């Protein structure tokens, strides 16, 4: 099918009037849309074996505090209660996130048993699935070569498999948004509307919303709408939008309705506190607007080593080069850039939020690598081998060591002695330490924040013996000042151990860099009533 003619030069000087023209004449100036190509079995074998070698062999290492231990503990509690509706943490409703990740981890627990590596199997499969989606759907829009190089770049990008295989929601969200993005684009990129692709996109978007909330709709539909406006092509019909939103509602509403009846305060807290306030207000983790620029550049290594030639290729006025920049390539660039911009404008920022941007950006880089001939360069091959060796070391050696180094269970005997007895009252102050609860199988570890100190005082007055998990390096000293009526009879310090093979003068600076205390747990304090 021939492409529509480039947008005419606008008469109005307004920037918005120029955007479609600049998009069609500069960023994606045209070229022949590649025909759908069959996959190559060798490419598929590489994409099955190489990411699998990185992702699966070393999933069993101590949980990181606070996120991994939280997302392992919640499904463990739900499975123990047999409750598939209300997520709980230490037997209290946890209203921050939808339940799909919890459900998948519960299924994994049911089949393979409750363990840290079993929980991590879910995000690892999601990450591997995203790489395969980039390949299978990328070859429909940009061809076999671009899809293979893009999937390989994604598999070798440290910001994707290294972080995404941890027990976090962002890897699963990236899988569903990537599937939704490229399925929706397949539905609308030709004159004939693809209903099958559209329904697949709606289902993926619905599952993304059931993973992390309405942000999935914005990440999928935002780039699709912007792309249609920029290329000045036919709009999606209102019935199609209705069907899309109907699928999303059909998948999500049953759980939301059930939660409303079980926990009436859920909807206001979920929508206001954990979405609107987190995005627009002063919630936590506030960073500058350019916070994600270095994160994306580092996260897409070694692909971003080609950033300078990529920008030159993108802005080149050479006619042959311009024809290579297809509309399909432009959509990949737009989808990734939209995600980065969306989270850059949020007041609350964490490095993992931007993970859904990496798959389309990696596919755009893969297309450039194939078009420019960089795939045949010796430097590219050396960089790819180096990235694989780095990731293999990081996955199988560095990360498990670091998790063990910072784990509270480095002093397992002491924790078991003081906390394992189910009749012993154990509490946390001032933050939770869910990894202790997870490994000991406890569901009763109440958390007291700094503002709850009077309640903690009342507890130690009434209980004969309380073990307090101090989760900040200054918590123990604060307890000594606050709990003057009830003495602290025993303490156990869980500071970071000395680093092997490191001179003594470098121990403190390196420990400060790695974290001054065990992540999530600094000291244990035993308080006994007189």
C-alpha positions, -999 to +999 in steps of 0.1 A: +000+000+000+014+034-010+018+059+018-003+090+021+013+122+009+032+141+035+013+167+054+012+201+035+033+229+049+010+248+073+002+284+067-001+291+105+031+297+124+017+279+155+038+251+167+009+227+169+001+234+132+037+226+123+040+193+142+024+170+117+045+185+089+077+182+109+068+146+119+061+135+083+089+154+066+117+151+091+113+123+117+096+098+095+098+110+060+085+079+043+098+047+027+082+015+018+065-003+046+083-037+050+061-067+042+055-092+069+083-116+071+084-151+086+106-155+116+139-171+114+144-201+136+179-191+144+167-157+156+140-173+177+165-197+192+188-169+202+159-150+218+148-181+237+182-192+249+202-161+256+176-142+278+167-175+295+203-181+305+203-147+321+169-147+338+162-181+352+192-199+367+197-176+397+163-165+410+167-179+446+185-152+467+173-131+496+145-106+490+153-069+488+136-046+512+111-030+510+095-038+476+104-074+469+096-086+504+062-068+503+052-083+470+063-117+481+045-115+515+011-102+502+004-132+479+017-156+506-009-142+530-037-142+505-029-179+496-028-189+533-063-172+538-077-185+505-088-150+497-084-139+461-100-105+465-085-084+493-046-081+493-033-080+529+001-072+544+005-084+580-032-092+579-042-056+572-058-046+538-031-033+514-049-009+491-020+005+469-022-017+438-045-040+418-041-078+423-029-094+391+007-097+402-004-112+435-027-137+417+001-148+394+025-152+424-002-171+443-005-195+413+033-200+413+033-206+451+004-232+446+024-252+421+060-248+433+058-238+469+063-205+488+098-193+481+116-161+470+128-176+436+093-189+429+079-154+433+106-140+410+096-165+383+066-143+374+085-111+365+112-132+349+087-147+325+071-113+319+105-099+309+112-128+286+078-124+271+083-087+264+115-095+245+096-121+224+067-096+218+093-070+205+105-097+181+072-112+169+053-079+165+083-058+156+089-079+125+054-071+113+061-034+113+098-030+108+110-063+094+129-093+106+163-076+110+150-047+130+129-069+152+158-092+160+183-065+167+157-046+188+149-077+209+186-084+214+193-048+224+164-051+249+177-084+263+212-069+268+200-036+283+209-037+320+179-015+328+156-042+316+164-078+325+187-070+355+161-048+373+129-062+357+134-097+369+132-085+405+098-089+422+084-055+411+052-046+392+070-027+365+082-057+345+047-072+343+033-038+333+060-034+306+049-068+291+012-058+289+018-023+277+043-035+250+018-061+238-010-035+239+010-008+221+021-029+191-012-048+188-031-015+187-007-001+161-012-032+140-049-026+142-047+010+129-016+013+108-033+003+075-065+015+059-083-017+069-090-017+106-078-049+123-104-059+148-085-089+160-054-069+168-077-042+185-093-068+208-058-082+216-046-047+225-077-041+247-072-073+265-035-065+271-044-030+283-070-044+306-045-068+322-020-039+325-046-019+343-052-049+366-014-049+373-008-012+382-040+007+376-052+032+349-017+042+339-017+013+315-045+029+294-025+061+292+007+043+282-011+023+254-037+047+241-017+080+244+009+071+217-018+056+194-039+088+195-008+110+191+004+090+162-029+092+144-030+130+148+006+134+136+003+113+105-031+129+097-048+096+090-082+082+096-094+083+132-105+052+151-143+051+152-163+057+183-176+021+184-141+008+183-132+030+213-163+018+231-154-018+225-118-012+237-130+005+269-157-021+274-131-049+274-110-030+299-140-025+321-152-061+318-118-074+330-113-048+359-147-039+373-155-073+390-125-069+413-131-032+419-167-039+428-158-068+451-132-046+468-157-018+473-180-041+492-153-058+512-133-026+520-154+005+514-125+029+519-106+013+490-117+033+460-111+069+474-077+058+488-067+039+457-077+066+432-068+098+452-037+088+472-020+063+450-028+078+415-038+114+415-019+125+445+011+104+435+012+120+400+001+156+407+008+162+443+037+160+468+037+123+476+072+110+478+104+105+457+102+139+442+128+145+415+136+170+387+120+169+352+152+155+336+155+127+362+148+099+336+172+111+309+203+094+324+183+064+336+171+057+300+205+063+285+222+040+310+193+015+310+196+010+272+233+004+271+250-008+249+225+006+224+230+042+236+266+040+226+253+046+191+233+077+203+254+102+183+252+084+149+215+076+156+207+113+161+227+122+129+207+095+110+175+108+125+180+144+114+198+136+081+183+154+050+198+128+026+169+115+005+179+078+008+183+081+045+151+100+050+132+072+032+144+047+057+127+066+085+093+050+082+061+059+099+064+026+118+098+036+131+083+069+141+056+052+162+083+033+182+101+065+189+069+083+198+057+055+222+090+054+241+093+092+242+057+095+254+063+072+283+095+091+293+077+124+291+047+112+310+067+100+340+090+130+338+061+153+345+050+132+375+059+145+409+067+110+422+096+093+404+113+060+408+138+045+383+117+015+375+086+035+364+101+042+330+106+005+321+077+004+296+096+030+275+125+007+269+109-019+245+098+006+218+130+026+221+150-006+218+131-016+187+137+019+172+174+015+179+174-020+164+158-006+132+186+020+130+213-007+136+199-027+107+195+002+084+229+019+091+251-012+088+262-010+125+251-046+130+281-057+109+307-035+127+332-053+149+327-027+177+290-036+179+298-073+183+324-066+209+298-044+228+272-071+226+295-098+240+307-074+267+271-066+277+262-103+279+292-111+301+285-081+323+248-092+327+258-128+334+282-117+361+256-093+375+227-118+374+245-148+388+272-133+411+269-096+419+232-093+427+229-125+448+260-115+467+246-080+473+212-093+484+229-117+508+252-089+520+223-066+529+198-092+540+186-092+576+189-130+575+227-126+574+222-132+611+196-158+607+203-176+640+196-144+660+164-136+641+151-171+645+159-171+682+141-139+689+113-138+663+104-174+652+082-183+682+046-176+671+037-167+707+063-139+708+050-105+700+072-089+672+067-054+658+085-031+634+096+005+639+094+029+620+091+009+587+080-027+580+105-055+575+085-079+555+113-102+546+115-114+583+078-121+582+081-139+548+109-162+558+094-170+592+059-174+579+045-147+602+013-126+594+011-106+627+040-081+627+024-048+633+043-017+621+045+014+643+056+046+626+072+076+644+038+092+648+025+061+665+051+061+693+024+065+720+007+033+708+040+015+709+046+028+745+012+014+754+020-019+738+052-025+757+034-015+790+009-043+785+029-070+769+054-090+791+080-091+763+082-074+729+108-078+701+111-046+681+127-047+646+143-013+642+143-005+605+164+027+605+199+032+618+188+057+644+157+039+655+173+021+685+186+053+699+152+069+695+136+040+714+160+044+743+147+080+747+110+072+742+106+039+761+119+051+795+093+032+816+102-002+801+138-012+797+155-025+766+170-057+780+188-070+748+199-057+715+213-072+683+230-050+658+227-059+621+251-034+605+268-043+573+297-066+577+332-058+566+338-062+528+362-089+519+396-080+504+390-043+511+416-023+531+403-010+564+405+027+554+381+020+525+356+000+545+335+030+558+333+049+525+322+017+506+297+008+533+282+043+531+279+038+493+263+003+496+241+014+526+250+020+562+227-007+576+211-038+564+184-028+541+151-027+560+166-038+594+193-022+615+188-035+650+167-059+671+156-047+705+140-068+733+117-048+757+106-066+789+080-052+813+092-047+848 
